[in-house]
Amino acid sequence: MGAEAEPEQIRLICLGNEEDSTPVHVRKWIETQPLEGFEIDIEFDEELASALQLLAEGDVDLLAISAMTWYLCKGAPETMVAAALPRRDENHILVADDRLGYLPHKSIILAKNRLQRRQLRRYRPDFRILDPNAFADLTERSEPPESGLALQEWMENLRATKIITGYVSERHLFTAADIEGRRHMLMTDARDDAARFLPSPLHGLTLLISRKGFPKGRADRIGDAESLTAWGCEQIILDQIEPEMADRVGMIVRHRQIPSLLNQAEAEKDLLRSQSLLDAEGEIVESASMVEFLIETIGRKGERTLSLERLVPKEDATTHARLLVAEWNEMLKAVTAEHPEDIRLGPARPSFLDL
């Protein structure tokens, strides 16, 4: 009987504190993902510079970091994105006594992010959706904290005392604060387009950064293929979107199985989609999973939405990401352009979409 092989040692440093989602994602990954053949030692750091120094000096093999943090810092010399962890908690949550559809008329909801404010206005035009700072100004309160647990505590005190009906937060903050209130996920998939809440770009993605030359075989065994696809495609799209649009765009890139797509098409009575996935004999055209792109932006009042959806083969995902963002920018330019007076087209009128 042969001796069992010794597990490979991976030293990982995780960037973030109790207010960040990355440590939560890393712990969940270790708890739930069977990593056969690996033994992973984890340490935590709150400073990106010191974590990168440890990585550069070979004291650790991998750095776990949120995709948005890595995107904003534009990477680091002699490093590469080796893998990505399974995407978690990409959707924001509503903290309120009931679900959105059952809250009282003209409820006051606070949301820090511009995208979620507009999505909520689209779903319930009767709501009063406000930025926490704007609410503080209107009610002559002291300025709220900028973000994190302090901001959530500020909003939770208002909700607990019935001054507001609810507020938008993130799941890891809600869990860390140990709040007794109810939370409701703002879901990506909904039969009614008005009830769809696409997440912010890169939200919920955690990357594993290594020095250049990290073995691809090890990275594939550790990481999640769908999340790596999402990172590759979403950063391509973000690179081509104007920076001032970043907090007004909802986006998600994900793998979809054909049976799931057919079930969704049947539920939504989407004949065009169901026909595109089946041949003349009613057989599935493509047996492998595909990549779905969803991207949208919403007018400031929530009345109008520009959205673009695409379903492509996995092997062509990055190519289609470049084509999609070019098409998106053309569409955005068209719907935000003002219309001057024209003899043939009529009097001057404002743009279709007010951003």
URNOR-V945599 format. One record per residue. N is the residue number from 0. PHI is phi in radians with two decimals (* if undefined). OMEGA is omega as a letter, one per 30 degrees, with the letter a starting at -180 (none if undefined). Layout:
BEGIN
n=N phi=PHI omega=OMEGA
n=N phi=PHI omega=OMEGA
END
This chain:
BEGIN
n=0 phi=* omega=a
n=1 phi=-1.28 omega=l
n=2 phi=-1.27 omega=l
n=3 phi=-1.23 omega=l
n=4 phi=-1.19 omega=l
n=5 phi=-1.20 omega=l
n=6 phi=-1.16 omega=l
n=7 phi=-1.27 omega=a
n=8 phi=-1.56 omega=l
n=9 phi=-2.12 omega=l
n=10 phi=-1.73 omega=a
n=11 phi=-2.16 omega=l
n=12 phi=-1.96 omega=a
n=13 phi=-1.90 omega=a
n=14 phi=-1.63 omega=l
n=15 phi=2.44 omega=l
n=16 phi=-2.03 omega=a
n=17 phi=-1.14 omega=l
n=18 phi=-1.59 omega=a
n=19 phi=-1.72 omega=a
n=20 phi=-1.44 omega=a
n=21 phi=-1.02 omega=l
n=22 phi=-1.02 omega=l
n=23 phi=-1.12 omega=a
n=24 phi=-1.12 omega=a
n=25 phi=-1.13 omega=l
n=26 phi=-1.10 omega=l
n=27 phi=-1.10 omega=l
n=28 phi=-1.08 omega=l
n=29 phi=-1.12 omega=a
n=30 phi=-1.27 omega=a
n=31 phi=-1.88 omega=a
n=32 phi=-1.68 omega=l
n=33 phi=-1.30 omega=a
n=34 phi=-1.80 omega=a
n=35 phi=-1.19 omega=l
n=36 phi=1.55 omega=l
n=37 phi=-2.18 omega=l
n=38 phi=-2.19 omega=a
n=39 phi=-1.89 omega=l
n=40 phi=-1.75 omega=a
n=41 phi=-2.04 omega=l
n=42 phi=-2.28 omega=a
n=43 phi=-2.07 omega=l
n=44 phi=-2.55 omega=a
n=45 phi=-1.87 omega=a
n=46 phi=-1.92 omega=a
n=47 phi=-1.09 omega=a
n=48 phi=-1.06 omega=a
n=49 phi=-1.21 omega=l
n=50 phi=-1.14 omega=l
n=51 phi=-1.15 omega=l
n=52 phi=-1.12 omega=l
n=53 phi=-1.08 omega=l
n=54 phi=-1.16 omega=a
n=55 phi=-1.11 omega=a
n=56 phi=-1.46 omega=l
n=57 phi=1.43 omega=l
n=58 phi=-1.29 omega=l
n=59 phi=-2.32 omega=a
n=60 phi=-1.65 omega=a
n=61 phi=-2.40 omega=l
n=62 phi=-2.07 omega=l
n=63 phi=-1.59 omega=a
n=64 phi=-2.62 omega=l
n=65 phi=-1.17 omega=a
n=66 phi=-1.07 omega=a
n=67 phi=-1.18 omega=l
n=68 phi=-1.08 omega=l
n=69 phi=-1.14 omega=l
n=70 phi=-1.13 omega=a
n=71 phi=-1.22 omega=l
n=72 phi=-1.47 omega=l
n=73 phi=1.07 omega=l
n=74 phi=1.33 omega=a
n=75 phi=-2.59 omega=a
n=76 phi=-1.03 omega=l
n=77 phi=1.06 omega=l
n=78 phi=-2.15 omega=l
n=79 phi=-2.63 omega=l
n=80 phi=-1.42 omega=a
n=81 phi=-1.39 omega=a
n=82 phi=-2.83 omega=l
n=83 phi=-2.39 omega=l
n=84 phi=-1.38 omega=l
n=85 phi=-0.94 omega=a
n=86 phi=-1.14 omega=a
n=87 phi=-2.35 omega=l
n=88 phi=0.90 omega=l
n=89 phi=-1.22 omega=l
n=90 phi=-1.56 omega=l
n=91 phi=-1.31 omega=l
n=92 phi=-2.15 omega=l
n=93 phi=-1.81 omega=l
n=94 phi=-1.71 omega=a
n=95 phi=-2.83 omega=a
n=96 phi=-1.26 omega=a
n=97 phi=-2.63 omega=l
n=98 phi=-1.22 omega=a
n=99 phi=-0.93 omega=a
n=100 phi=-1.19 omega=a
n=101 phi=-1.96 omega=l
n=102 phi=-1.30 omega=a
n=103 phi=-1.08 omega=l
n=104 phi=-1.03 omega=l
n=105 phi=1.06 omega=l
n=106 phi=-1.10 omega=l
n=107 phi=-1.67 omega=l
n=108 phi=-2.13 omega=l
n=109 phi=-1.79 omega=l
n=110 phi=-2.56 omega=a
n=111 phi=-1.25 omega=a
n=112 phi=-1.52 omega=a
n=113 phi=-1.09 omega=a
n=114 phi=-1.07 omega=a
n=115 phi=-1.14 omega=l
n=116 phi=-1.07 omega=a
n=117 phi=-1.25 omega=l
n=118 phi=-1.11 omega=l
n=119 phi=-1.18 omega=l
n=120 phi=-1.13 omega=l
n=121 phi=-1.12 omega=a
n=122 phi=-1.30 omega=a
n=123 phi=-2.33 omega=a
n=124 phi=-1.05 omega=a
n=125 phi=-1.37 omega=a
n=126 phi=-1.14 omega=l
n=127 phi=-1.79 omega=a
n=128 phi=-1.74 omega=a
n=129 phi=-2.31 omega=l
n=130 phi=-1.25 omega=l
n=131 phi=-0.96 omega=l
n=132 phi=-1.15 omega=l
n=133 phi=-1.13 omega=l
n=134 phi=-1.13 omega=l
n=135 phi=-1.09 omega=l
n=136 phi=-1.14 omega=a
n=137 phi=-1.12 omega=a
n=138 phi=-1.78 omega=l
n=139 phi=0.98 omega=l
n=140 phi=-1.75 omega=l
n=141 phi=-1.16 omega=a
n=142 phi=-1.08 omega=a
n=143 phi=-1.30 omega=l
n=144 phi=-1.03 omega=a
n=145 phi=-1.20 omega=a
n=146 phi=-2.92 omega=l
n=147 phi=1.25 omega=a
n=148 phi=-1.10 omega=a
n=149 phi=-1.13 omega=l
n=150 phi=-1.16 omega=l
n=151 phi=-1.09 omega=l
n=152 phi=-1.08 omega=l
n=153 phi=-1.07 omega=a
n=154 phi=-1.26 omega=l
n=155 phi=-1.14 omega=l
n=156 phi=-1.09 omega=l
n=157 phi=-1.16 omega=a
n=158 phi=-1.21 omega=a
n=159 phi=-1.12 omega=l
n=160 phi=-1.67 omega=l
n=161 phi=1.16 omega=l
n=162 phi=-1.32 omega=l
n=163 phi=-2.13 omega=a
n=164 phi=-1.50 omega=a
n=165 phi=-3.04 omega=l
n=166 phi=-2.71 omega=l
n=167 phi=-1.71 omega=l
n=168 phi=-2.50 omega=l
n=169 phi=-2.11 omega=a
n=170 phi=-1.09 omega=a
n=171 phi=-1.19 omega=l
n=172 phi=-1.25 omega=l
n=173 phi=-1.05 omega=a
n=174 phi=-1.18 omega=a
n=175 phi=-1.11 omega=a
n=176 phi=-1.40 omega=l
n=177 phi=0.95 omega=a
n=178 phi=-1.44 omega=a
n=179 phi=-1.46 omega=a
n=180 phi=-1.21 omega=a
n=181 phi=-1.54 omega=l
n=182 phi=-2.11 omega=a
n=183 phi=-2.33 omega=a
n=184 phi=-1.25 omega=l
n=185 phi=-1.52 omega=a
n=186 phi=-1.39 omega=l
n=187 phi=-1.29 omega=a
n=188 phi=-1.71 omega=l
n=189 phi=-2.68 omega=l
n=190 phi=-1.17 omega=l
n=191 phi=-1.68 omega=a
n=192 phi=-1.00 omega=a
n=193 phi=-1.16 omega=a
n=194 phi=-1.66 omega=a
n=195 phi=-1.54 omega=l
n=196 phi=-2.11 omega=l
n=197 phi=-1.18 omega=a
n=198 phi=-1.32 omega=l
n=199 phi=-1.18 omega=a
n=200 phi=-0.97 omega=l
n=201 phi=1.18 omega=a
n=202 phi=-1.16 omega=l
n=203 phi=1.51 omega=a
n=204 phi=-1.68 omega=l
n=205 phi=-2.10 omega=a
n=206 phi=-1.76 omega=l
n=207 phi=-1.95 omega=a
n=208 phi=-1.72 omega=l
n=209 phi=-2.29 omega=l
n=210 phi=-1.22 omega=l
n=211 phi=-1.05 omega=l
n=212 phi=1.70 omega=l
n=213 phi=-1.06 omega=a
n=214 phi=-1.00 omega=a
n=215 phi=-1.11 omega=l
n=216 phi=-1.06 omega=l
n=217 phi=-1.19 omega=a
n=218 phi=-1.08 omega=a
n=219 phi=-1.14 omega=a
n=220 phi=-1.27 omega=a
n=221 phi=-1.52 omega=a
n=222 phi=-1.56 omega=a
n=223 phi=-1.99 omega=a
n=224 phi=-1.13 omega=a
n=225 phi=-1.13 omega=l
n=226 phi=-1.17 omega=l
n=227 phi=-1.17 omega=l
n=228 phi=-1.08 omega=a
n=229 phi=-1.06 omega=l
n=230 phi=-1.05 omega=a
n=231 phi=-1.04 omega=a
n=232 phi=-1.38 omega=a
n=233 phi=-1.19 omega=l
n=234 phi=-1.25 omega=l
n=235 phi=-1.07 omega=a
n=236 phi=-1.17 omega=a
n=237 phi=-1.05 omega=a
n=238 phi=-1.06 omega=a
n=239 phi=-1.78 omega=l
n=240 phi=-1.73 omega=l
n=241 phi=-1.04 omega=a
n=242 phi=-0.96 omega=a
n=243 phi=-1.21 omega=l
n=244 phi=-1.58 omega=a
n=245 phi=-1.01 omega=a
n=246 phi=-1.61 omega=l
n=247 phi=-2.04 omega=a
n=248 phi=-1.96 omega=l
n=249 phi=-1.76 omega=a
n=250 phi=-2.76 omega=l
n=251 phi=-2.67 omega=l
n=252 phi=-2.11 omega=a
n=253 phi=-2.67 omega=l
n=254 phi=-1.40 omega=l
n=255 phi=-2.30 omega=l
n=256 phi=-1.45 omega=a
n=257 phi=-1.04 omega=l
n=258 phi=-0.99 omega=l
n=259 phi=-1.12 omega=l
n=260 phi=-1.14 omega=l
n=261 phi=-1.17 omega=l
n=262 phi=-1.09 omega=l
n=263 phi=-1.14 omega=l
n=264 phi=-1.09 omega=l
n=265 phi=-1.18 omega=a
n=266 phi=-1.12 omega=a
n=267 phi=-1.59 omega=a
n=268 phi=0.97 omega=a
n=269 phi=-1.66 omega=a
n=270 phi=-1.14 omega=a
n=271 phi=-1.08 omega=a
n=272 phi=-1.17 omega=a
n=273 phi=-1.10 omega=l
n=274 phi=-1.20 omega=a
n=275 phi=-1.23 omega=a
n=276 phi=-1.70 omega=a
n=277 phi=-2.14 omega=l
n=278 phi=-1.54 omega=a
n=279 phi=-1.11 omega=a
n=280 phi=-1.59 omega=a
n=281 phi=1.44 omega=l
n=282 phi=-1.60 omega=l
n=283 phi=-1.14 omega=a
n=284 phi=-1.21 omega=a
n=285 phi=-2.16 omega=a
n=286 phi=-1.40 omega=a
n=287 phi=-1.36 omega=l
n=288 phi=-1.21 omega=a
n=289 phi=-2.10 omega=l
n=290 phi=-1.92 omega=a
n=291 phi=-1.87 omega=l
n=292 phi=-1.89 omega=l
n=293 phi=-2.26 omega=l
n=294 phi=-2.52 omega=a
n=295 phi=-2.68 omega=l
n=296 phi=-2.42 omega=a
n=297 phi=-2.25 omega=l
n=298 phi=-1.11 omega=a
n=299 phi=-1.05 omega=l
n=300 phi=-1.61 omega=l
n=301 phi=1.40 omega=a
n=302 phi=-1.46 omega=a
n=303 phi=-2.31 omega=a
n=304 phi=-2.28 omega=l
n=305 phi=-1.91 omega=a
n=306 phi=-2.37 omega=a
n=307 phi=-2.48 omega=l
n=308 phi=-2.22 omega=a
n=309 phi=-2.61 omega=l
n=310 phi=-2.17 omega=a
n=311 phi=-2.37 omega=l
n=312 phi=-1.12 omega=a
n=313 phi=-1.04 omega=a
n=314 phi=-1.21 omega=a
n=315 phi=-1.89 omega=a
n=316 phi=-1.07 omega=a
n=317 phi=-1.18 omega=l
n=318 phi=-1.10 omega=a
n=319 phi=-1.20 omega=l
n=320 phi=-1.08 omega=l
n=321 phi=-1.19 omega=l
n=322 phi=-1.18 omega=a
n=323 phi=-1.12 omega=a
n=324 phi=-1.21 omega=l
n=325 phi=-1.15 omega=l
n=326 phi=-1.15 omega=l
n=327 phi=-1.05 omega=a
n=328 phi=-1.13 omega=l
n=329 phi=-1.17 omega=l
n=330 phi=-1.10 omega=a
n=331 phi=-1.10 omega=l
n=332 phi=-1.08 omega=a
n=333 phi=-1.19 omega=a
n=334 phi=-1.42 omega=l
n=335 phi=-1.80 omega=l
n=336 phi=-1.40 omega=l
n=337 phi=-1.37 omega=a
n=338 phi=-1.89 omega=l
n=339 phi=-1.25 omega=l
n=340 phi=-1.06 omega=a
n=341 phi=-2.49 omega=a
n=342 phi=-1.03 omega=a
n=343 phi=-1.51 omega=a
n=344 phi=-1.61 omega=l
n=345 phi=1.90 omega=a
n=346 phi=-1.24 omega=l
n=347 phi=-1.12 omega=a
n=348 phi=-2.67 omega=a
n=349 phi=-1.26 omega=l
n=350 phi=-1.18 omega=l
n=351 phi=-1.14 omega=a
n=352 phi=-2.08 omega=l
n=353 phi=-1.71 omega=a
n=354 phi=-1.60 omega=none
END
